[in-house]
Amino acid sequence: MPERRPRLEGKVAVVTGAGTSGEGVGNGKAAAVLFAREGAKVLLVDMAADRAEETRVMIEEEGGVASVFQADVTDGDECAAMAQAAVDRYGRLDILDNNVGISARGSVVDVTEEIWDRIMTVNVKTIYQASRACIPKMMETGGGAIVNISSIAGLRAHSQAPYTTSKAAVVGITISMAGDHGPDNIRVNCIAPGLVYTPMVAHRMNDEQREARKNAAPLRTEGDSWDVAYAALFLCSDEARWINGVVLPVDAGLLTVTPVTYNTISGQARF
């Protein structure tokens, strides 16, 4: 049996939010590590360079190739510089993983206008700015793949109106870009993680809440950032060459039993 080639051999990837806020491995860090393991050269983008530096060290200790680029991806000029840095350092740009995101609880009467605007800027505008900068670079070398990280919160009520709205918008921009840039041989897909346990939520979870989240979905197992990252790896590989404009839930089957009531504060789940 012939030896398998790395799935992203010869490709260059940009991962936004490539660091982790807190201890452990978040979605961006996990994706960057897997991309590098499969042969991609990875530009690690984060507002906090020290967080991305931790990812770079992890990748290089495994023999991969990566470098850090500090940027605020809400800013168009910084995104343009990011895309150019990928080309300058590695000669091309093939993959963009749009991973930046924050959350906020509350209904439309609870949240302030400032919080609402902040969520939309970080969760949606970053995808617009990064994609706007990277797509022309991909077109120069014949195409590429973009993965946007949404959430099952964008597909069902989740007690977080601004977050749910922003993640639904991620689905919308994914579908729009997939249609607009499919003729350019650029595939755009979306991952909708479920109740995964990541550093972003770990600080507000006790053992009881964590167990309730695990048992809310049919598989009754806990997901983590690696589960999301393996989905991103597949969607960015040539194995997914005919997949464009999809929303892929990575949720242990939680959406299959919707409606389910899950209170993000109490940690109680009820079918």
Backbone bond lengths (Angstrom), bond angles and torsions (degrees), N, CA, C in turn:
res aa  C-N    CA-C-N  psi(-1)  N-CA   C-N-CA  omega(-1)  CA-C   N-CA-C  phi
1 M - - - 1.453 - - 1.526 108.82 -
2 P 1.353 118.34 130.14 1.464 119.89 -177.24 1.520 111.95 -67.07
3 E 1.323 115.85 149.90 1.454 121.03 178.72 1.532 109.60 -68.20
4 R 1.328 115.72 136.57 1.458 119.96 -178.28 1.520 111.29 -75.33
5 R 1.326 116.45 131.46 1.456 121.01 175.25 1.524 109.39 -75.49
6 P 1.332 118.03 149.16 1.460 120.04 174.26 1.527 110.79 -56.54
7 R 1.308 116.43 138.78 1.468 121.20 -171.06 1.529 113.29 -67.42
8 L 1.321 117.66 -23.46 1.470 120.66 179.82 1.527 111.49 -119.10
9 E 1.308 116.27 27.02 1.461 120.84 -178.55 1.525 111.05 -56.62
10 G 1.326 116.34 130.65 1.457 121.82 177.37 1.516 114.93 82.30
11 K 1.322 117.63 -0.02 1.462 120.70 -177.24 1.525 111.41 -99.20
12 V 1.325 114.28 157.44 1.464 121.84 178.07 1.522 107.76 -120.24
13 A 1.324 115.73 129.97 1.459 121.02 -176.28 1.526 111.47 -121.16
14 V 1.318 115.44 142.07 1.463 122.87 169.27 1.519 106.89 -108.99
15 V 1.322 116.85 126.34 1.460 121.70 176.00 1.523 108.22 -118.75
16 T 1.325 116.79 116.15 1.460 119.62 176.32 1.525 108.81 -88.21
17 G 1.323 115.90 148.92 1.462 119.28 -174.07 1.503 111.32 65.31
18 A 1.339 115.92 42.31 1.462 121.16 -173.08 1.519 113.33 -80.79
19 G 1.321 116.89 -6.62 1.456 120.17 174.63 1.512 110.46 -95.97
20 T 1.324 116.22 -178.20 1.464 121.24 179.97 1.514 109.30 -127.94
21 S 1.337 115.59 131.55 1.469 120.50 177.15 1.520 108.25 -84.56
22 G 1.309 116.31 96.19 1.455 121.12 -177.09 1.514 110.90 107.72
23 E 1.320 115.41 -178.25 1.458 120.66 -178.63 1.521 110.73 -74.58
24 G 1.318 115.13 151.42 1.452 119.80 177.33 1.511 112.48 103.95
25 V 1.326 115.34 -162.88 1.461 122.64 -175.35 1.521 109.35 -124.03
26 G 1.333 116.10 117.75 1.454 121.56 176.69 1.517 110.99 -90.62
27 N 1.338 116.04 -179.88 1.464 120.88 -175.51 1.520 113.00 -60.57
28 G 1.336 117.09 -43.66 1.459 120.27 -178.52 1.510 112.55 -66.78
29 K 1.323 116.20 -43.10 1.463 120.68 179.40 1.527 110.58 -63.18
30 A 1.329 116.38 -44.46 1.463 120.32 -179.68 1.525 111.09 -62.92
31 A 1.333 116.81 -43.67 1.471 120.03 178.98 1.519 110.85 -61.81
32 A 1.321 117.08 -45.27 1.462 120.79 -179.80 1.525 111.58 -59.65
33 V 1.318 116.82 -42.50 1.460 121.06 -179.85 1.526 110.79 -65.26
34 L 1.322 117.34 -44.60 1.466 119.98 179.44 1.527 111.64 -66.02
35 F 1.318 117.11 -40.98 1.463 120.12 177.71 1.524 110.28 -58.06
36 A 1.338 115.78 -44.88 1.466 119.83 -179.60 1.523 111.39 -66.76
37 R 1.317 117.25 -39.41 1.470 120.58 178.03 1.519 111.30 -59.82
38 E 1.331 115.57 -31.32 1.467 120.13 -178.47 1.524 112.77 -95.96
39 G 1.336 116.85 19.43 1.450 120.73 168.35 1.510 117.65 100.83
40 A 1.340 118.36 -5.14 1.464 119.90 -179.58 1.531 111.00 -78.23
41 K 1.313 115.17 148.93 1.461 121.63 166.60 1.523 106.09 -91.22
42 V 1.338 116.97 130.44 1.460 120.50 -167.02 1.526 111.69 -120.65
43 L 1.339 115.39 128.02 1.453 121.77 171.17 1.520 107.35 -93.38
44 L 1.315 115.50 117.35 1.462 122.73 -174.54 1.521 109.22 -95.13
45 V 1.314 116.39 108.06 1.463 121.47 -173.30 1.523 109.97 -106.81
46 D 1.328 115.43 130.35 1.462 120.38 178.02 1.526 108.70 -160.62
47 M 1.345 116.12 151.28 1.460 119.12 174.01 1.514 111.24 -66.29
48 A 1.342 116.29 -32.46 1.460 122.18 179.94 1.522 108.41 -101.71
49 A 1.321 116.23 103.60 1.462 120.67 -175.35 1.522 111.81 -60.92
50 D 1.335 117.72 -33.14 1.462 119.63 -178.37 1.524 111.90 -66.20
51 R 1.339 116.75 -31.90 1.466 119.52 177.03 1.530 110.63 -68.08
52 A 1.321 116.12 -44.17 1.463 119.74 178.01 1.524 111.23 -66.83
53 E 1.319 116.53 -31.24 1.463 120.72 178.81 1.525 110.82 -62.99
54 E 1.325 117.68 -36.93 1.461 120.95 176.69 1.534 110.46 -61.53
55 T 1.325 116.02 -38.75 1.465 120.13 178.08 1.515 110.55 -67.47
56 R 1.330 116.41 -41.86 1.474 120.44 178.90 1.527 110.48 -59.03
57 V 1.314 117.28 -45.44 1.467 121.02 -179.73 1.526 110.14 -60.86
58 M 1.317 116.57 -42.84 1.468 120.79 179.70 1.524 110.94 -61.25
59 I 1.327 116.60 -43.10 1.466 121.46 -179.83 1.529 110.84 -66.84
60 E 1.319 117.22 -46.64 1.462 119.90 -176.48 1.521 112.24 -70.03
61 E 1.334 117.62 -28.30 1.459 119.91 174.99 1.524 111.41 -65.33
62 E 1.344 116.16 -24.26 1.466 121.12 177.82 1.526 112.21 -93.07
63 G 1.337 116.35 2.17 1.459 119.96 178.53 1.514 114.63 91.39
64 G 1.327 117.78 9.40 1.454 121.55 -179.90 1.523 112.69 -87.21
65 V 1.326 114.82 177.12 1.463 121.30 -178.00 1.526 108.86 -119.58
66 A 1.334 116.59 124.93 1.463 121.22 -180.00 1.516 109.45 -159.38
67 S 1.307 115.53 157.75 1.455 121.46 174.11 1.521 109.00 -147.77
68 V 1.319 115.61 160.97 1.461 122.46 -174.34 1.521 110.95 -98.96
69 F 1.327 115.98 139.45 1.463 121.24 172.09 1.523 107.75 -134.07
70 Q 1.320 115.97 115.46 1.462 120.77 -179.44 1.522 109.82 -83.01
71 A 1.335 116.79 126.18 1.461 120.09 -178.96 1.517 110.67 -160.01
72 D 1.326 114.36 150.12 1.452 122.84 169.32 1.524 106.16 -97.78
73 V 1.329 117.76 105.47 1.459 120.31 -172.61 1.528 113.17 -79.78
74 T 1.320 117.40 7.32 1.466 118.90 166.83 1.521 110.68 -80.71
75 D 1.324 117.11 -11.03 1.459 123.49 -175.98 1.525 110.38 -102.68
76 G 1.317 117.01 123.36 1.450 121.50 -177.23 1.509 114.09 -62.36
77 D 1.337 117.49 -40.05 1.461 120.81 -179.77 1.527 111.13 -65.15
78 E 1.316 116.25 -39.37 1.463 119.20 179.76 1.528 111.01 -70.36
79 C 1.323 116.48 -32.71 1.469 119.31 175.60 1.529 111.00 -67.90
80 A 1.323 116.63 -39.19 1.463 120.03 177.25 1.526 110.08 -61.88
81 A 1.333 116.38 -41.76 1.461 120.37 178.14 1.532 110.73 -65.49
82 M 1.310 116.75 -36.20 1.471 122.18 177.52 1.526 111.30 -61.07
83 A 1.318 116.13 -50.09 1.467 120.51 -179.36 1.524 110.84 -62.37
84 Q 1.333 116.19 -41.37 1.455 119.87 179.53 1.529 110.94 -66.31
85 A 1.341 116.76 -36.13 1.463 120.19 178.83 1.526 111.21 -62.74
86 A 1.324 116.95 -38.68 1.467 120.19 177.99 1.524 110.51 -60.57
87 V 1.336 116.24 -44.46 1.462 120.86 -179.87 1.526 110.99 -68.82
88 D 1.317 116.29 -42.41 1.467 120.00 -179.49 1.526 111.95 -63.52
89 R 1.311 116.48 -40.40 1.463 120.03 -175.90 1.531 113.16 -80.93
90 Y 1.336 116.31 -35.07 1.459 119.31 -170.15 1.525 114.73 -126.08
91 G 1.333 117.69 -2.68 1.455 120.28 171.03 1.507 117.44 92.00
92 R 1.341 117.79 -10.31 1.456 120.12 -177.85 1.534 108.90 -168.18
93 L 1.323 116.63 178.35 1.461 121.38 175.23 1.527 108.16 -146.25
94 D 1.336 115.80 122.21 1.465 121.38 -174.91 1.523 114.18 -118.88
95 I 1.331 117.07 -28.81 1.463 120.92 -170.43 1.523 110.16 -135.14
96 L 1.325 115.79 138.35 1.460 121.75 172.10 1.523 108.39 -129.42
97 D 1.320 116.69 123.03 1.460 122.60 174.64 1.529 107.32 -109.44
98 N 1.341 116.00 105.60 1.466 122.09 179.99 1.521 109.14 -86.76
99 N 1.322 114.99 100.96 1.454 120.35 -168.08 1.527 113.99 -117.24
100 V 1.329 118.94 -3.78 1.460 121.37 -175.08 1.527 110.43 -71.65
101 G 1.333 116.83 135.38 1.455 119.59 178.03 1.519 112.51 -171.79
102 I 1.328 115.58 151.50 1.461 122.77 175.47 1.524 107.57 -136.58
103 S 1.334 116.67 166.22 1.459 120.14 -178.52 1.527 110.50 -126.12
104 A 1.324 114.72 163.06 1.468 121.67 174.58 1.517 107.93 -155.42
105 R 1.320 116.35 135.29 1.447 121.87 179.54 1.528 110.85 -88.36
106 G 1.332 114.72 158.97 1.458 119.46 171.39 1.510 114.09 121.76
107 S 1.314 115.95 158.31 1.461 122.79 176.34 1.521 109.33 -85.51
108 V 1.324 116.52 177.56 1.466 119.58 -179.64 1.524 112.20 -65.77
109 V 1.326 118.05 -21.63 1.470 119.19 176.70 1.517 112.21 -88.16
110 D 1.314 116.87 -14.14 1.461 120.45 -179.03 1.526 113.30 -89.13
111 V 1.333 117.07 -38.65 1.461 119.37 -171.80 1.527 110.76 -84.54
112 T 1.307 115.38 148.56 1.461 120.34 177.44 1.524 109.97 -80.85
113 E 1.318 115.39 162.56 1.457 120.34 177.31 1.522 110.50 -62.77
114 E 1.318 116.23 -35.55 1.469 120.46 179.50 1.526 110.95 -62.51
115 I 1.344 116.71 -45.29 1.462 120.41 179.02 1.524 110.21 -65.10
116 W 1.338 116.67 -43.73 1.464 120.56 179.51 1.532 110.84 -56.18
117 D 1.327 116.22 -49.97 1.463 120.41 -178.39 1.528 111.39 -64.17
118 R 1.313 116.81 -37.12 1.462 120.54 -179.91 1.523 110.87 -64.27
119 I 1.332 117.58 -44.14 1.456 121.58 179.32 1.525 110.55 -61.78
120 M 1.337 116.97 -44.73 1.462 119.98 -179.32 1.532 111.39 -65.23
121 T 1.310 116.39 -37.69 1.462 120.25 -179.90 1.525 111.16 -66.02
122 V 1.316 116.61 -48.58 1.466 120.27 -175.66 1.528 111.77 -73.35
123 N 1.317 117.70 -40.37 1.459 120.32 -172.66 1.527 114.70 -87.71
124 V 1.335 116.70 -23.97 1.470 119.49 -176.00 1.538 112.38 -118.03
125 K 1.305 116.28 -48.50 1.466 118.94 -176.63 1.523 111.55 -62.45
126 T 1.327 117.20 -33.11 1.465 119.94 179.26 1.528 111.01 -61.62
127 I 1.323 116.68 -37.60 1.468 120.07 178.82 1.519 110.11 -66.72
128 Y 1.317 116.16 -43.33 1.469 120.68 176.59 1.530 110.77 -59.54
129 Q 1.315 117.31 -49.87 1.459 120.57 -176.10 1.527 112.37 -65.95
130 A 1.335 116.65 -45.50 1.466 119.37 -178.52 1.523 110.98 -66.97
131 S 1.325 117.07 -42.16 1.463 120.35 -179.43 1.520 111.24 -67.34
132 R 1.298 115.92 -41.06 1.475 121.44 178.32 1.518 111.11 -58.24
133 A 1.333 116.72 -35.76 1.461 120.82 179.81 1.523 112.32 -79.97
134 C 1.338 117.20 -36.43 1.467 120.21 -171.75 1.525 113.81 -87.31
135 I 1.315 118.19 -32.11 1.469 119.92 -175.42 1.529 112.75 -57.59
136 P 1.332 119.98 -45.71 1.474 118.17 178.15 1.532 113.23 -59.50
137 K 1.334 117.21 -33.88 1.468 120.48 177.87 1.524 110.53 -67.64
138 M 1.321 117.15 -38.54 1.462 120.95 177.10 1.521 111.10 -65.34
139 M 1.314 115.66 -39.82 1.464 120.17 -179.69 1.522 111.62 -62.05
140 E 1.326 116.84 -31.98 1.456 120.97 -178.86 1.526 112.41 -64.09
141 T 1.327 117.24 -26.73 1.468 120.11 -177.85 1.527 112.21 -116.62
142 G 1.330 116.80 20.64 1.462 119.58 169.22 1.503 117.56 98.42
143 G 1.335 118.61 5.95 1.454 119.35 176.07 1.507 113.28 130.15
144 G 1.326 115.88 -171.65 1.457 119.88 -178.26 1.512 111.50 174.97
145 A 1.323 115.21 -165.46 1.461 121.51 -178.45 1.524 109.73 -141.30
146 I 1.317 115.38 136.96 1.461 122.07 177.33 1.519 108.30 -122.82
147 V 1.323 115.84 135.02 1.459 121.61 173.07 1.519 108.56 -121.01
148 N 1.330 116.05 125.91 1.455 122.47 176.34 1.520 109.08 -106.24
149 I 1.329 117.01 136.29 1.456 120.57 -179.54 1.522 109.36 -96.33
150 S 1.323 115.17 110.85 1.457 121.91 175.52 1.528 107.99 -100.39
151 S 1.317 118.08 -136.33 1.456 123.63 179.79 1.517 107.84 -171.06
152 I 1.343 116.53 154.99 1.458 117.33 172.24 1.528 110.38 -64.33
153 A 1.335 116.41 -16.43 1.461 119.79 174.74 1.520 111.59 -63.05
154 G 1.331 117.05 -22.40 1.451 120.75 177.43 1.519 112.95 -83.01
155 L 1.328 116.58 -2.28 1.458 121.90 -177.93 1.520 112.87 -117.76
156 R 1.343 116.92 -4.84 1.461 121.64 -178.81 1.525 108.92 -160.90
157 A 1.320 116.41 161.18 1.467 120.57 178.82 1.524 110.27 -62.38
158 H 1.331 115.59 144.37 1.462 119.15 -172.39 1.529 112.01 -147.20
159 S 1.315 117.57 18.20 1.474 122.89 178.94 1.528 112.63 61.89
160 Q 1.322 116.65 21.10 1.463 121.26 -179.35 1.526 108.44 -141.79
161 A 1.320 116.78 79.10 1.472 120.70 -172.01 1.523 114.11 -54.21
162 P 1.336 120.04 -48.23 1.467 118.32 -178.80 1.525 112.55 -66.37
163 Y 1.322 116.91 -39.04 1.459 120.97 179.81 1.525 110.41 -66.71
164 T 1.343 116.52 -47.11 1.462 120.83 178.68 1.523 111.10 -58.85
165 T 1.320 116.74 -43.88 1.462 120.73 179.89 1.527 111.10 -62.51
166 S 1.321 116.23 -44.19 1.465 119.66 -179.06 1.522 111.43 -65.49
167 K 1.332 116.89 -39.44 1.460 119.41 -178.21 1.527 111.70 -73.97
168 A 1.327 117.34 -28.18 1.462 119.65 171.15 1.520 110.11 -67.72
169 A 1.324 116.49 -36.31 1.467 120.60 176.69 1.521 111.30 -64.59
170 V 1.328 117.79 -33.20 1.465 120.89 176.47 1.525 110.07 -62.27
171 V 1.324 116.39 -40.05 1.466 119.78 175.60 1.525 110.00 -61.21
172 G 1.322 116.19 -43.86 1.462 120.32 -178.83 1.513 113.39 -63.36
173 I 1.314 117.41 -44.75 1.470 119.56 -178.83 1.528 110.27 -69.69
174 T 1.344 116.82 -30.95 1.469 120.11 175.61 1.522 110.63 -61.75
175 I 1.323 116.40 -50.49 1.462 120.92 -179.24 1.528 110.61 -60.85
176 S 1.323 116.41 -42.98 1.462 120.14 -179.04 1.522 111.69 -63.83
177 M 1.335 117.45 -46.27 1.462 120.52 -179.84 1.523 111.59 -66.85
178 A 1.336 116.40 -35.31 1.467 119.41 178.60 1.516 110.97 -61.37
179 G 1.335 116.05 -40.60 1.458 119.62 178.06 1.512 113.08 -72.73
180 D 1.324 116.29 -40.41 1.459 120.69 -176.97 1.524 112.59 -69.11
181 H 1.338 116.63 -37.81 1.466 119.79 -169.31 1.528 114.27 -113.96
182 G 1.332 116.71 3.31 1.457 118.93 170.45 1.520 112.45 -56.10
183 P 1.344 118.62 -42.61 1.470 119.80 177.26 1.531 113.79 -62.15
184 D 1.347 116.67 -17.84 1.469 120.79 176.02 1.525 111.63 -90.54
185 N 1.360 116.13 8.82 1.463 122.57 -177.04 1.526 111.74 63.46
186 I 1.321 115.30 33.90 1.462 121.15 175.36 1.527 107.86 -113.70
187 R 1.325 114.98 115.34 1.455 120.31 178.95 1.527 109.58 -90.92
188 V 1.323 116.31 137.03 1.463 121.18 -179.79 1.521 108.51 -128.82
189 N 1.327 115.62 118.82 1.455 121.28 -179.00 1.525 110.61 -131.38
190 C 1.316 114.58 170.08 1.454 120.88 -171.82 1.521 110.00 -134.51
191 I 1.318 116.83 138.49 1.459 122.20 173.74 1.517 108.58 -109.54
192 A 1.330 116.25 134.97 1.461 121.95 177.92 1.530 108.96 -115.60
193 P 1.327 117.21 89.64 1.465 119.19 178.93 1.527 111.61 -65.58
194 G 1.328 114.53 148.97 1.450 120.60 173.98 1.517 110.84 -91.65
195 L 1.324 116.73 -140.88 1.460 121.31 -174.81 1.526 110.80 -84.19
196 V 1.323 115.86 60.12 1.466 120.20 -179.28 1.523 110.07 -74.45
197 Y 1.315 114.89 150.40 1.463 121.19 179.16 1.523 108.16 -95.08
198 T 1.315 116.46 111.15 1.459 122.84 -176.93 1.525 109.20 -132.74
199 P 1.332 117.56 167.90 1.462 119.39 176.38 1.534 113.34 -58.51
200 M 1.322 117.42 -24.36 1.467 120.84 -179.14 1.528 111.61 -66.33
201 V 1.342 117.44 -30.35 1.467 120.79 -178.83 1.526 113.37 -109.21
202 A 1.321 117.15 -14.87 1.465 120.95 -172.26 1.524 112.52 -57.90
203 H 1.319 117.09 -36.64 1.463 120.14 -174.95 1.522 113.42 -68.04
204 R 1.340 117.09 -18.11 1.466 119.28 -179.54 1.534 112.73 -111.77
205 M 1.329 117.11 16.37 1.452 121.78 -178.25 1.533 110.93 -114.61
206 N 1.340 116.56 127.86 1.460 119.11 167.58 1.529 108.34 -97.18
207 D 1.316 117.20 177.33 1.469 120.45 -174.92 1.525 111.98 -61.89
208 E 1.334 116.94 -38.17 1.461 120.39 -178.88 1.530 111.22 -66.34
209 Q 1.330 116.25 -43.28 1.461 120.62 178.44 1.531 110.87 -64.92
210 R 1.302 115.87 -40.08 1.461 120.50 -179.89 1.532 110.70 -63.47
211 E 1.337 116.33 -40.69 1.459 120.73 178.58 1.529 110.88 -66.25
212 A 1.334 116.94 -40.02 1.467 120.62 178.81 1.515 111.27 -63.50
213 R 1.323 117.52 -41.80 1.461 121.62 176.84 1.531 110.78 -61.42
214 K 1.318 116.04 -43.31 1.462 120.38 -179.49 1.521 111.30 -61.29
215 N 1.316 116.77 -40.26 1.459 121.36 -174.96 1.520 114.04 -87.43
216 A 1.332 117.90 0.91 1.462 120.62 -178.78 1.523 112.33 -73.32
217 A 1.333 117.82 -23.82 1.472 122.02 -176.60 1.524 110.62 -107.50
218 P 1.334 117.68 157.49 1.460 121.08 -175.85 1.525 115.61 -56.63
219 L 1.314 119.33 -34.85 1.460 119.92 -177.62 1.521 113.26 -70.06
220 R 1.339 116.65 -21.65 1.471 121.93 179.24 1.528 112.33 55.87
221 T 1.322 116.12 35.49 1.459 121.49 176.14 1.523 108.41 -128.20
222 E 1.316 116.44 155.94 1.458 120.83 -177.68 1.524 110.76 -92.22
223 G 1.324 115.91 129.82 1.455 120.74 176.04 1.511 111.30 -93.50
224 D 1.327 115.41 160.87 1.457 120.14 177.67 1.524 109.82 -142.11
225 S 1.308 115.84 -173.29 1.462 121.07 -175.47 1.519 113.05 -63.26
226 W 1.313 117.73 -28.43 1.466 120.01 179.56 1.525 110.83 -66.02
227 D 1.324 117.59 -33.96 1.462 120.17 177.56 1.524 111.05 -63.43
228 V 1.319 116.29 -41.05 1.463 121.21 177.24 1.524 110.13 -67.69
229 A 1.319 116.23 -41.77 1.464 120.88 -177.46 1.526 112.67 -66.36
230 Y 1.324 118.05 -37.33 1.467 119.74 177.80 1.528 110.94 -65.44
231 A 1.333 116.74 -34.37 1.461 119.55 175.31 1.525 110.56 -65.84
232 A 1.332 116.60 -40.85 1.467 120.63 177.83 1.523 110.79 -63.76
233 L 1.327 116.21 -41.43 1.463 120.48 178.72 1.522 110.78 -58.94
234 F 1.313 116.67 -46.28 1.463 119.83 178.68 1.526 111.47 -60.92
235 L 1.323 117.26 -48.32 1.462 120.75 -176.17 1.532 112.50 -65.48
236 C 1.324 116.73 -25.21 1.467 120.11 179.53 1.526 112.50 -90.67
237 S 1.320 117.27 -9.95 1.465 120.61 -178.13 1.520 110.72 -87.48
238 D 1.321 115.22 166.96 1.461 120.59 178.09 1.528 111.96 -69.47
239 E 1.326 117.43 -14.72 1.463 120.86 175.54 1.536 110.72 -62.97
240 A 1.319 116.05 -23.90 1.467 121.54 179.77 1.524 111.03 -103.19
241 R 1.314 117.28 26.94 1.464 122.14 -172.75 1.524 113.83 -59.80
242 W 1.339 117.54 -20.35 1.470 120.59 -177.53 1.527 111.17 -113.44
243 I 1.321 115.70 20.62 1.468 121.12 179.75 1.527 108.10 -113.34
244 N 1.310 115.74 120.18 1.470 120.72 -175.66 1.525 109.27 -149.67
245 G 1.328 116.07 131.32 1.456 120.81 175.61 1.513 115.06 79.31
246 V 1.336 118.11 22.00 1.462 119.80 -179.00 1.525 111.18 -96.71
247 V 1.323 114.69 157.23 1.461 122.27 170.00 1.522 106.50 -112.89
248 L 1.314 116.61 113.76 1.464 121.89 -175.29 1.530 109.86 -104.31
249 P 1.333 118.32 106.63 1.465 119.33 174.90 1.527 110.27 -70.71
250 V 1.310 115.92 134.99 1.465 122.24 172.37 1.526 104.34 -121.83
251 D 1.335 115.24 85.12 1.466 119.66 -163.45 1.518 115.35 -144.61
252 A 1.336 117.50 15.30 1.468 121.60 -179.31 1.523 112.50 60.07
253 G 1.335 116.74 19.83 1.456 120.76 178.08 1.513 114.65 87.84
254 L 1.339 117.98 14.16 1.467 120.60 -176.82 1.527 112.28 -58.61
255 L 1.322 116.97 -40.50 1.457 119.51 -178.76 1.528 112.86 -66.71
256 T 1.327 117.25 -21.65 1.463 119.20 -179.60 1.516 112.31 -72.02
257 V 1.331 116.86 -18.92 1.466 120.30 179.16 1.514 111.91 -110.44
258 T 1.312 117.29 13.84 1.455 121.14 174.58 1.536 108.21 -67.57
259 P 1.336 120.28 137.95 1.458 124.27 11.27 1.532 112.99 -82.58
260 V 1.297 114.19 139.14 1.451 121.54 171.43 1.519 106.94 -136.59
261 T 1.290 116.79 134.86 1.463 120.48 179.67 1.518 108.37 -92.53
262 Y 1.313 115.95 123.24 1.462 120.25 177.29 1.515 107.79 -131.74
263 N 1.305 117.08 119.81 1.455 122.22 -179.66 1.521 108.41 -92.46
264 T 1.335 116.47 116.29 1.469 120.16 -174.86 1.517 112.22 -70.44
265 I 1.326 117.45 -16.80 1.463 120.12 -179.81 1.524 110.74 -90.38
266 S 1.343 117.70 -49.82 1.466 120.46 -178.07 1.520 112.26 -80.23
267 G 1.361 116.87 -24.31 1.453 120.05 -177.89 1.519 112.88 79.67
268 Q 1.321 118.43 17.68 1.459 122.24 -179.46 1.522 110.96 -94.57
269 A 1.310 117.02 134.28 1.458 122.50 177.59 1.526 109.00 -117.40
270 R 1.333 117.52 138.91 1.455 121.68 179.51 1.517 109.75 -143.19
271 F 1.326 117.67 126.47 1.461 121.69 177.67 1.523 109.61 -80.74
